[in-house]
Amino acid sequence: LLSYLSFLCRYFRWWYKKTRIEKKSAFIDLLCAVPLQQIYGCPLGGIGGGTITRGWRGEFCRWQLNPGIYHYETVIANQFTVSLRCKGQTVYQQVLSVERPSTLQGWNWGYCGHYAFYHALYPRAWTVYELPGQNVVLTCRQVSPVIPHDYKDSSLPVGVFIWEVENGRDEDVDVSIMFSLQNGTGTKEDRSGGHWNEPFTFEKEGERVAGVLLHHCTRVNPFTFAISAREKAGTRVTHLTAFNPVGSGREVWQDLLQDGRLDSPAGKSSPTEKGEVTAAAVCASCRVPARGHRTLELALAWDMPRVHFGSKEKLHLRRYTRFFGSGGDAAPALSHHALTRYEEWEKKIEAWQNPILENSQLPSWYKSALFNELYFVTDGGTIWVELPPDCCADDLQGPAGAGLSHLLPVLREYGRFAYLEGQEYRMYNTYDVHFYASFALVMLWPKLQISLQYDIAVTVVNEDVQPRQYLMCGQTAQVKLKNVVPHDIGDPGDEPWQRVNAYLMHDTADWKDLNLKFVLQVYRDYYLTHDSLYLRDMWPVCQAVMESELKFDTDNDGLIENGGFADQTYDAWVVNGASAYCGGLWLAAVCTMCKMAEMLGDAEIRQKYTDILSKGKEAFERMLWNGKYYNYDSSGSDTSSSIMSDQCAGQWFLGACGLDQGEFEVFPKSHVISALKTIFEKNVMSFAGGTMGAVNGMRPDGVPDTSSVQSDEVWIGVVYALAATMIQEGLVEEGFRTAEGCYRTVWERLGMAFQTPEAYREKKVYRSLAYMRPLSIWSMQLALERRAGQAAAPEQPSHVPVHP
């Protein structure tokens, strides 16, 4: 308790200096957590170009345009409005929102929510509006270009809204959908002055779109919104260039009410004065025949091509600029591309999702979780940037990185990718957590995983020249040591990639899991991608980090020891001596070293790690196996016999790589099955009645381990990984039951849709909203595919060819 209070005092001093004196954001703000709002829906946008989240009630309410920075404002002017006309008269006009705001009171608000229904299956969402008394049904389908193995359209900052109109009347109806948008994101910058709007049309290959550009002219990271609609036979597009979104809005309402169209003035709007806000609107109109059906297509695009992180030191170009340019004038072309390609996107999305959705053996909740948890790939503060065209190998590799021969070609072709540990935990590519989340990347966008790994490898092999830093554990440490995997690649408030390890809680050079997780991912990536150049490049790096790790085997028994502090991903849960978690990861990494050495024809290294593995397995079983499961650690402390839900993490990864049987069986199968059954009995079924997943630590008597703030938490991403391990080992029913508890708790009981946290406790206490680790659910899918004989990669050859 005293050490914890001491830590809090040090943290507060650091927090005060950072936030109140330096006026910067804390990488983890324990004092000002983001409040839970049960409002979020499917986010808009592709990978790495920023995201805008629409709530399930249709509001635009979460903004991440500046990389890694979030604003949680609902901008009330951002709405869809429907107007119905029969026989030349407007019979119904309604903002499709349940809000009753204090602004825009000239509009008809207060749509009755009983007549609307929302469904989301990322990257798409559907809202069905039954217009009361009108016998007209609107279905808005929201589509973002998030497409596996697509490295072009998946990078685009766009979203499309397809409005299906069903007319149940016996007479024709003229239907208009108006899309209004404020210039900005609801922050004080909206009033900074100098923002302006202008109408546009864009025609290409016989297809024409029209709308309004909203130029947001901030000093840093300026951007342009485009709201637009597709012009086609029978559809008319009109617009209003500018209106005041904090006034009554009466002139907009009356304009639409008069004839179901907007006035479409020509020319640009005047730049806003300081303190002034502006907005624009686009309207798509068509006639729907009696008992007929028509479609209106609208889009939102945003163009912030050139970005700076918080330090403002380096200019970065987003990935999509490769295809649409970096001049800041791409919004019309992006809009056109989205409105004319979304049908193709949907075909690809359905071809990817339908085999899973149509599999009657899979429960419905799992299908929802599998796809909807993917929101974090785009909405995790994600940034995807191009390498500068004049970048050379030396700029990236430094003096020690010459062995990474494929580094420059990979990063030139696929760019640099980074996502946050969590929307509240502002560190990019937090590696101990990415270990779990990486399954989503390697299965769906493997080149991004390869790119990320090269970036990590570069930091490993180079000597760090950054100064020592003061840590919150009361020590100083060098920011990054050679041959040690970094904790993260930096803070969006600073300069990621250039200055790594934003994490200050502990000296992560002494963490036991980071190096091991690199080695395990290298082999897993090769197993799933067959990328032999990648494997050859990474082999010397794997040797270096394992050699560095060997110092933690203090008694030379082939098994590393933990250091008596929280020296792994459970960074508030002390572990001492040999441990189930780090010891298991160590043996798994040693096993993959043996396999890689065999494949690469490195007999000396293979023999070295075969000998270590033989000794280590014996020590692991002798020191930790208690007849039912592996003890938390070997310290003999009051809690060393705790049942850790993550004790089979090493086996999980080996199973995903096909290294869990025969000569590569590291952990006896009978022991693995017994441990998993014990976890299911104790950590799952004896916790919250089996309805909340697996608690991290459980005492043998069925009481949660309360020795740390993390031992009695449920970590959703760990539970999904545990479920995958159960499925790999044939405990399929137990695996689904375990994972279902997390889904039901997060998405249903706690209302945390599209903000899955890192952790929760039994009594509705949660931590770190919108977190990376739950992407590990894709390891469940890999386990299912492997069981069904549909694994992503066949058995590997015994040797890696010299050339690909």
N, C-alpha and C positions, 0 to 999 in steps of 0.2 A: 504493500500500500504506500509506504514511504517513497519507494522508487518511482511509483506511478505519479504521486503528487509532485515529486521533483521534476519528472518529465513534463507534467502539465505547466509548471512554472516556467521551465525553459521554453516550452512551446509558446506560451503567452508572450514572453519577452520577444521571441522571434516574430510572432504574428503581429504584435504592435509595431515593431520596427518596419516590417514589410508593408503592412496595409495602411498604417497611419502616418508614417514618416516618409517612406519611399513611394507611397500611393500606388502600390502594385498589388496584384491578386496573389493570394497564398496558393501554393500548389496543392495543399490540402487545407481547407478552412474548417477546422473543428468547431469554431465559434459561430459561424454564420452558414449553417448548412442550407441547401436549397430545400424549401418546404415542399412537401408532397402535395401535388395537385392531381386529382383523379380525372384529368381532362384530355389526355393526349391520345392521338390517333396515329395513323400511318404517316411518316415523314415523306416530304417531297424531295426529289433530287437524286442524282446518281452518286458515284463514289468520288469523294475528294474535292467537290466543287462547292461545298456548303449545303446546308439543308434548311428547310422550312417545314415545321410540323403543323399539320392541321389536327385539331381536336376532333373527337368523335361527334361533337355537335356542330362541326363545320367551321369552327373559328381557327384563325391563323395565330398560333399562340406560343411557338418556340422557334427561336431564330439562331442559326449558327452559320453566319456568312463569313465573318472574320475567323480565320482558322483557330479552332479550339476554344472560342469564346462564345458563351451562350447568353441570350436575353430571353426572359420568360414573360414577355408582354403579349397580351391579347390585343391586337390592333382592331378596334371595333369597325373601322371603315372597310376592312377587307371582307367583303361579303359577296354572295351570289343572291340575286333578286330575280324572281320570276314575274312576268306580266302575261296575262291571258286576255285575248281580244276575240269577241264573236260579233260578226256582222258590223264591223267598224267601231265597236264600242269596247273599252276596257272593262272587263267584268271581274278581274281579280288581279291584285298586285301586292306582292308580299316579299319581304326580306326573309330568306330561308334560314332564320336564326331564332332561337328561343330567347335571345337577349332582349332587354329593355333598357338601353343605355341613356345616359344624360345628354349625349350629343346626337346629331342627325335625327332630331325628333320629328322632322318632317317626313320621315320614312315610316312605313308600316312594319313595326317590329312585333315580337311576341308570337312567332309561329308555335303552334302547339306540338310539343315533342312527342305526344302520343301517336302522331301521324308520320313519324320518321323512324327509320331503322338503319343501323350502321353495321357494316361487316368489314373486317380487314384481313387480308392475307398478303403480307408484304411480298412484293412491292406494290400491291394494288389494294384499293379499298372501294367500297360501294356504299352510297347513302341513298336510300329509297324514300321519296317524299310523296305521300298521298295527299293531294291538295283537297282539304275538306270542302265538301259541297260542290266540287268542280268536275268530278269524274275524270280527272286527269292525274296520271302518275308520272313522276320524274324519277329517273335513276341516274345519279351522278357516279360515274366510274373514274376513279383517280389512278393514274398510271405513272410510274417512274421507271426510267431505263436501267434497272438493276438486273443484269442478265449474266449468268455464269459463263466464264471463258470469253467474254466480250470485253475488250480493253479499249474500245473506242466509245460506243454509245453509252456504256456503263459509267463513263466519266462526266456525262453532260449534266449541267445544272438546270434541269427542266422538270416540269410535271405537266401532265395533260389531264383535262377534265372532259370526259365524254358524257354528254347529257342525252340520255334516251328518253324520249317523250312518247307516252302512250295516251292516246285520246280515246276515252271510252264513250264519248258523246255521239249523238246521231247527227252532229253538224261539225263543220270544219272549225278549227281553232287556230288563231295566230298566236304563237308562243315566242316569247323573248326571254333570254337569260342574260342578265347584266352582271358583269364581274367588275367590282370596284376594288381599288387598291390604293393604299396610302404610299407616298414616296418616302420609304424608310422602313424601320423595324420597330417603331414605337418607342424609341429611346430619345434622349435629349438632342441627339444629332439630327433628328428630323426637323428641329427648329434652328439649326445652325446657319441657315440662309444659303442662297446660291443654288438651290435645287430647282430643276425645271423639267417639264414634260413636253413631248411632241408626238404627233400621230405618225404612223409609218405603214407602208405596205411593202410586201416582199413577194416577188413572183419568181418561180424557177420550175422548169420542166412542166409548165402548164398548170402548176398549182400555185394558188395565191392565198396569202394570209394578210390580215390587217389588224392593227391595234394601236397601242400607245406605249411609248418608251418613257420611263420615269428615271431621269438621270439624278443620281444621288452623289453629290459632288463633295465628299469629305476629303480632308487633307491626306489621310492615310486610308488605303484600300477603298477608293471610290468604286461605285458599281452602278449598273443600270438594270432596272426591272423592265420586263416586257410583258404586258397582258395582251392577248391576241385571240383571234378566232379564225377558223378556216372558212374561206369563201368558196362556195360551190353552188351548183345549180339549185335554186330554191332557198338559198341561205343568204341573208343580207347582214353585213357587219357595219355597225355604226359606233361612234365613240364620243366621249367627252374628254377633252384634253386635260382640263384642270378644274377642280372644285375644292372648296374648303371642307375638310373632313371633321372639323370640330365645330362647324356651324350647324344650322338646322337641316341643310341638305335639301331644302324644299325645291330649289330650282332643278336639281337632278331628278327628283321624284316626279315633278310635274312634267318635265321633258319626256320621261319614259311613259308616264301615264297618258299623255296626249295621243301618241300613235304607236307605242311599243318600240320606239327607236330613240336614239340620241341625236343631237343636232349635228355632230361631226364637223366642228369648226376646223378650219385649216390653220397652219402655222404653229409656232412654238408658244408655250406659255412664258410669261415673264418669270425670271428667277425669283425664288422666294426671298422675302426680307428676313432678317434675323428675328426669331421668335414666331415665324409663320410656318404653317404646315400646308402641304398640298397633296391632292390625290387625283386619280383619273379613273375612268370607267370605259369598258368595252361591252357592246351588246350584240349578241347573235340572235337573229330572228328567222323563223320559218313558219309556213302554214302546214298544219297537221290535219290530214283529212279525217272525216268521221270514221270512227273505229280503226283509225290508222296509227302509224308509228313513224317518227322522224328522229334524226340525230343531229345535235349541235355539238361542235368540238371547239373547246377553248384551251388555252395554254398559259402557263406562267413560266417565264425564263428569267434567269439573273446572270449577269456577266460581270464578275469580279476577277479579271484574268491575272492581274499582277498583285501579289500579296506580300506584305511584310508581317513577320511575327512581332512580338512585343518590343524586341530590342531595336527594330527598324534598321538593322545593319545590312541585311541582304534582301535583294529582290528575288522573289520566286514566281515562276509562271506555272499556272495550274495545268494539269494534264490535258484538259480539253482544248487548250490554246494550240496544241499541235494540229488540230483539225479545223479550228475556227478562228485562229489568230489571237494576238494579245493586244490589239489596239483599243479594246474597250468598245468596239462597235459591232460585236457579234450577236447581240440579243435578237435582232430580226432574223438572222440566219438560223440561230438556235431554235427560235419559235417555229419557223418553217419546217426545220428538220423534225422537230418533235411532232408537229401536227400531221406530217405526211409519213412518218415512220412508226407511229405508235402501234399500228395494227401489226406490223412485223414484229415489234417488241413483244406484243401480247402473245403471238404465236410461239415465240421462243420461250417465254415465261411458262406458257401452258405445257409445252413439250417437256420442260424441266420439271414442273410441279405435278402434272397429272398422274404419272406412274405412282407417285407417293399418295396423292389424294384418292386415287381409285383403288388403292390396296386395302381391301376390306379387313385384312389381318391387323392393320394399324389403328389404334384408337384415335378418335377425332381430336381430342385435346393435344395429342402428340403432333398431329399434322399442323395444327394451329401454332404450337410452340416452335416447331422446327423452322417454319418460314417467318413467323413474326419476330422471333428473337434476332433474325438477321438485320433488323432495323439498325443495329449498332454498327454494322459495317459502314454505313453512310453517315449515321447520326452520332458517331462517337468522336466528334470534333475532328473528323477525318480530313486529312489533307493528302493530295496526290499531285506531285509537282514534277516538272520536266527538269532534266539536267541542263545547265547552261550550255549552249552550243559550243562554246570555247573551252569547256571543261575537259581536262586531260586526266590520264590515269594517275599521275602524281598528285593532282589536286585532291583526288579521292583516297588514294591508297596510303600516302605518306611513305616514309622510308622503309617500313617493314611489310608493306602490303603487296609487294610485287608478285607474290605467288598467286594472288587472286586474279588469274588471267582473264576470267570471264566477267569480272566485276563491271568494267566499263561498258561492254556490249549489253549486259542485262539492264543496267540503270539507264543507258541511252535509249533502249527500246521500250522499257516498261516504266521508267521514272522511279521516283522515290515515294513510298507510301508510309503513312503514319496515322495511328488512331490513338485516342486517349485511353488510359486505364479506366476512366469513368468521367462522366460530365462534371462531377465534383472533385475527382482526383486527377488533376491536370498534369499528367506526365504522358509523353508520347511513347508508344511501343513498350510499355512496362513489361519486362521480359518474363518474369516469373508468372504473370497472369496470362500473357500472350501464349504461353505454353499450352494452356487449356483452350483459349479462343482460336488458336491457329488452325484447328480442324476446319473451321468455316472457310478460311482463306485457301488452304491447300486443296480442299475439295472443289471449290467453286472458282477461285481466281488464283491458281497456283503460282502464276508469275509474280503476283504481288507478295506472296510468301517468300519466294526465292529472292526477290529484290530486298525485302525486309531483312532476310538472313544475311545477305551480302553487306548491308549497312551495319549489322551487328558485328559481323566478322571483321570489318575494317577497324572498328573501335577496339576489338579484342587484340589485334596484332600490333597496334601502334602504341608507343610509349605516350603516356598522357603528359601534357605540358601545362595543364591547368593547376592553379594553386591548391593548397590544402584548404579544407573547409571545416567549419565548426558544425558538429552534428548535434542533434537534439538528445542524443544519449550522453552528452557531456564530454565527447571526445572530439579530436580533430582527425581528419583523414584526407589522404590525397583523393581528388575527385574520381579518378579512374586509374587502375593499375593495368600494366601490360599483361596479356594472357588471362585476363579476367573479363567475363561477360558483364556489361553494364546493366544496371537495374532498369534504366530507361534511356531514351535518346534526347530527352530535354523537355522543357516547359514551353508551351506556346507563348507564354508571356516573355520569353527570352529569345534564344536562337537555337532551336532544335538542330540536331546533327552536328552543329559546331560545338555546343557545350552540352555534354550529356550528364546524366545522373542528377536530375532535379531533386530526387528523393534525399531527404536529410535526416530521416528517423534513425538510421543505423549506418555503419560503414558496410556497404554491401559487398566490398571486396572479401569480406569474411563470411558471406552467405554461402551456404552449402549447396543450394539447388540451381543457381543460375547457370553455371558451367555445364552441369549435367543436362539441363533442359535444352541447351544449344545442341549438344551431341545427339540427343534423342530426336530432336526435330530434324537434324541433318539427315539421319537415316530414314526417318518417316517420310520426309519430303522426297528423297530419292526413290523410296519404295513405291510411292504413289505417282511420281512424275517420270521416272526412268531418265532423269537428267544426269548423265554421267559426267559432263563437264562440271556441273555444280558439285557433285560428289568429290571429284578430284581436287577442285579448288578448296573445298571445305576440309579435306582430310588433314592437311597440316595444322589447320586451326583447331580441329578436334583434338589432335595430339597435344597441342599446346595447352588447351584449357584443361585437359585431363591430367597432364603433368602438373599443372598448377593446383589441381584439386587433390592430388596425391598427398600434399602436405597435411591434409586433414585426417589422414590415416596415421594417427600418432603412435600406434602400437604395432604397425606393420602386420595387421591380421587380415588385410585385404578388404577392410570395411572402414569407411570414414566415420568420424565422430563429430557430433554437434558440440558447440562451444559453450553451452550453459547460458545462452541468451537466445532471443528470438531471431535466429539466423537463417530464415527461409521465408517463403511466401506468407506463412502464418506469423506475421511480424510483431505480434503481441503475445505469442504463446511460446514460452521458454521450453527449450529441449536440450537435453544434456546426455552426452555419450552416444552410443549407437542408437539409431532411431528407425522406426518402421518407414517413415516418409522419406527422409533423405537417404537412409541406407538402401531402401528399395529403389529409389531413383539412381543411386550410385551403381548398384548391381546391374540395373537395366542398361545404363550407359556403358558399363564395362562390356556387357554382352554385345551391344551394337558395335563397340570398337572391335571386338573379335570378328564380327560378321563383316564389317567394312574392310578390315585388314585382309581377311580371306579373299574378298572380292577384288581387292586392289593388288593382291599378290605380295603383301608385305608380311612375310613370314615371321620376322623378328618381333614386330609389334603384336602380331597375333599371338605369339607364344607368351609375350609379356603379359597381355591382358587375360589370356586363358589361365595363366597361373594365378593372377590376382582374383579372377572370378572364382576359381576353385576354392581358394582360401576364404574369400569374402562370403560365399554362399554358406560355408560351414559356420562361420562366425555369426552370420545373420540369424541362422536357424537356432544356433546354440544360445545366443544372447537375447533373442526377442520372441521366439515362438513359445507359447505357453500351453500348447495343446489344443487351443480353440482359435486363437488369432495372434497377431503380432503386437506385442506391447508397444505403447507409445514411444518409450525409450528405455534404455538400460540403466538409468541412473539409480533405480531403487527408491526414488522419491515417492511421496504419497500418491502421486498421480501417474507414475510411470506405467502402471498397468491399465491406463485408460484405453478405451476402444476408439481409435481414430477412424473416422469414416473414409479418409483419404489414404489409408495405410497400403492400399494396393495400386498406388499411382504408377509405380514402375511396371507392374504387370499390365496395367491399362495400356501403356504405350507400347510395350512389347507385343501385346495382342493385336494392336492396330497395325503393327508392322509385320505380322506373321512370324514373329520370333518367340512364340510361347509354347513350343512343343519340340519334341525330339532332342537333338543335341543342344538346342538353345533354350531348353526349359530351365529357367533360372529358379523359379519358386515352385516347389512341389505342388502339383495340381490339387492334391487332396487338401493341402494347407490353404491354398487360395480359395477353394470352394468353402471350406470351413470358416475362414475369415469373413468372406462375403455373407455367408448365412448368419454369422454372429452379428455383423453390422446390421443386416436387415432386421434381425430379431430385436436388437438393443437400440441402435441409433435411429432406426426408422419406426418400427412398430411400437416401441416403448416410449416414443417421444410424440407428444401431442396426439396420441391415439392413432399414429401412423398416417396422419393427414398433412404433414408439413415437410416431408422429405427427411433427410438424414442430418441429425445434429453433428457438428464436427467432432465432439468428444463426449463419450459416455463412460461412466464408471461401470464396472462389472455388475454392480447391484441394480443397474437400470436407472440411475440418477445422472443427469447431465454433469459433465465435468465443468465446474465453475472456477477453476484455478486461473483462468484468464478471461479477458473480454471477448476472445475469439473462440474459445473452446466450447462455449454453449451457444454459439451462433450456428445457423444453417447458411452455407454458402451455395447459392443456386448453381453456379458453374461447377463446383466440386460435385454436387449431387448429380448433375447430368453426366459428368465423367464417371462417377461411381455406377450409375445406371448402365452406361456403355460397357463398363467392366463386367457387370453382372450378365449382360446380354452376350458378351464374348464368351463367357464361361458357361453358357447354357441356362442361366437363371433369368430367363426372359420375363416371366411374369413378375418376379421380384424387381427386376430392373424398371419395368414400366410403372409398377406401383410406387417405387421410390421416387422416380422423376415426376409422376403425376402430382404428388404432394406439393412440389414446388410450383408447378404450373397453376394449380388451383389456388394456392395461397397468393401468388403474385398477381396473376391476371384476373382472378375472380374475387377472392375474399378481400384483398387489400387494394384492388383497383389501381394497380401499378402498370397498366398497359403501356408499352413502349417507353418504359423507364425501369426495367428490371434492375433491382439493386444488387449489390455484392452480397448483402447479408440481411437476415432478419432473425429475431428471437421468437420464442413461443408467444410472448405477450405483446404482439403488435409493435415491437421496436425494430426499426430497420436501419441500415447504414449504407451510404453511398449509392444514391439513385443513379440509374442509367449506367451500367457497368459492363466492362468488356467480357468478363469470364463466362457468362452464360452462353456465349457463342459455342461453348463446348458441346452443346446439344448435337452439333453435327457429328461428333464422335459416336453418338448413339446411332445415327444413320449409317455411318461407316460400319459399325458392328453388325447392324441388321443386314446390310448389303453383303458383308463377308459371310454371314451365316447362310444367306440365301444363295451363295455361290455367285454373287454379282459384285465382288470386290472391285474397287477402282483399278487395281493392278494385279496381274497374275504373279505367280511365283517368280522371283528374280533369278537371273543366271548366277552361276557361282563366281564368275569373274566379270569385272566391268571392262567393256571394250576400250581400246585406246582412243578411238574416235567415236563420236555419237552416231 
